[in-house]
Every structure is written in C-alpha cells, then in structure tokens.
Amino acid sequence: MPKVHMQITGRAVGASDEQPGFAELVRTRVGGVTDRAFPDVKIGSEDEVRIEIVVDRDLQSDVAEAIEPLLTDPQVTSAVLDDEGEAAGA
C-alpha cells in the first residue's frame, strides 16, 4: 500500500492556552484511526497549527476527518510517496 505525506494546517480551537494538550488530542484522534502513524504537531503564533503525518493511502481521508474538527479553516495537502519516502514525481 502506498504511503501518503499529509500536511494539515489551520487555526486550533483554544490551543494557545493548552498547546501540549492540543497536540496530545491530535495524537489521540489519529490513534483512533491507526496506531501506525505519528503526527508531528507544531503550534505557532495566534493558534496557527501545522500537522504533518505519513499514513497508508487508504487511511488518508479517515485521518483528515478525525483532525479537521479540531481546526478552524483546515487545509489538507497530500503527496504520494515513492519507495524511498520521497514525493512521487519530485
């Protein structure tokens, strides 16, 4: 099964007060979909969030659906990875 690198950005709801808690909530939501993916959660100024994760292609929409409710105006970009872990066609 091909892997997909996902980047999800948006503004977190209430992240400025509890950044570690928000990151753990993201990990818990992803863990509800798969236990084989480990999201990298970065929270910036004004609650800007960037989440990067590599998942099996068939789990891509489930992961996005699990995370999107945590963000205002979520934007999801994805790239299929080749066998070496690089974006295919890059």
Number of C-alpha atoms within 10 A of each C-alpha: 7 12 20 24 19 21 18 19 22 19 20 24 15 14 21 15 10 9 18 13 12 20 20 13 14 20 18 17 17 23 16 12 16 15 10 10 15 16 20 14 20 15 20 14 9 11 19 17 24 20 18 18 18 22 22 16 18 12 14 18 10 14 20 20 13 16 18 18 12 19 19 15 12 17 14 16 12 16 17 19 20 14 10 7 13 14 15 12 8 7
